[in-house]
């Protein structure tokens, strides 16, 4: 049974950093487009970063314009853990962050931004940013 468990959320001041983790189990990580989404109160769920294992030793990463240059998505294959390192956090980054996986989703096409395409979801971890 596929399972994703996020951790690492918390409260941080503007300009600070956090690293979110997502432990994956029950499915083959490399067969999926792995995506971090976030959802702020009253807003739609937004895809912020995606990661896809293209081949052994090769991967692709994509970011939304709102986080490009500040966030970094990575994976520890041995631990089957996906990370999202968030730097220079802004008040608008405050949200519930979700880890997701989409088998057969083409990360390169941009469809990773569509939450409806994702098959597996974690329960989320909350990030608050205070000024």
C-alpha positions in Angstrom: 0.0 0.0 0.0 1.4 3.3 -1.1 2.2 5.7 1.7 3.7 9.2 2.0 4.5 10.8 5.3 5.6 14.4 5.5 7.5 16.1 8.3 9.6 19.1 9.0 7.0 21.9 9.0 7.0 24.6 11.6 7.1 28.2 12.3 9.8 30.4 10.8 10.4 34.1 10.4 10.5 35.9 7.1 13.8 35.2 5.4 14.3 31.9 7.3 14.7 28.4 6.0 13.0 25.0 6.5 13.5 21.6 5.1 10.5 19.4 4.6 10.8 15.6 4.3 8.5 13.0 2.8 9.1 9.3 3.5 7.7 7.1 0.7 6.8 3.4 0.9 4.7 0.9 -0.9 5.5 2.0 -4.5 8.5 2.4 -6.8 9.6 6.0 -6.4 11.5 6.1 -9.7 8.3 5.3 -11.6 6.6 8.4 -10.4 6.6 12.1 -10.9 7.1 13.3 -7.3 5.5 16.7 -6.4 5.3 19.0 -3.5 2.0 20.9 -3.4 0.9 23.6 -1.0 -2.4 25.0 -0.1 -3.0 28.2 1.8 -6.3 28.8 3.6 -8.9 29.8 1.1 -6.7 29.1 -1.9 -6.4 26.3 -4.4 -3.7 23.6 -4.1 -0.6 24.8 -5.9 2.2 22.6 -7.3 5.5 24.2 -6.3 8.2 21.6 -7.2 8.5 18.3 -9.0 11.2 15.6 -9.2 11.5 12.8 -11.6 14.2 10.1 -11.9 15.0 10.0 -15.6 17.7 7.3 -15.4 20.3 6.0 -13.0 22.2 9.1 -11.9 19.9 11.5 -13.9 16.9 13.4 -12.8 14.7 16.4 -13.6 13.4 19.1 -11.4 10.8 21.7 -12.1 9.6 24.7 -10.0 6.7 27.1 -10.0 7.7 30.7 -10.7 6.8 31.7 -7.2 9.5 29.5 -5.6 12.2 29.3 -8.3 15.6 30.2 -7.0 14.5 29.8 -3.4 13.3 26.2 -3.1 15.2 23.0 -3.9 13.6 19.6 -4.4 15.8 16.5 -4.0 15.6 12.8 -3.1 17.5 10.3 -1.1 17.0 7.1 -3.1 18.4 4.8 -0.4 16.0 6.2 2.2 13.1 6.7 -0.3 12.7 10.2 1.0 11.8 13.3 -0.9 12.9 16.7 0.4 12.0 20.3 -0.1 14.5 22.8 1.1 12.9 26.2 1.4 15.0 29.3 1.7 14.3 33.0 2.0 10.8 32.3 3.1 8.1 34.9 2.5 4.7 35.3 4.2 3.0 34.0 1.0 4.8 30.7 1.5 2.8 29.9 4.5 0.6 26.9 3.8 0.0 23.3 4.3 2.6 21.4 2.3 1.7 18.1 0.7 3.9 15.4 -0.8 2.4 13.5 -3.8 3.3 11.0 -6.4 1.9 10.4 -9.9 2.6 7.2 -11.7 2.7 7.9 -15.4 2.6 11.7 -15.0 5.1 13.4 -17.3 6.9 15.9 -15.1 8.4 17.6 -18.1 5.0 18.5 -19.6 3.9 20.7 -16.7 1.0 18.4 -15.9 2.6 17.9 -12.5 1.0 21.1 -11.5 -2.4 19.5 -11.7 -3.3 18.0 -8.3 -6.0 15.8 -9.9 -3.3 13.8 -11.8 -1.6 12.7 -8.6 -2.4 9.2 -7.3 -0.8 9.2 -3.8 -0.9 11.9 -1.2 0.5 12.5 2.3 -1.5 14.2 5.0 0.6 17.4 4.9 2.9 19.4 7.1 2.1 23.0 8.1 4.5 25.9 7.4 3.9 29.3 9.0 5.9 32.4 8.2 5.9 35.3 10.5 7.2 38.8 10.0 
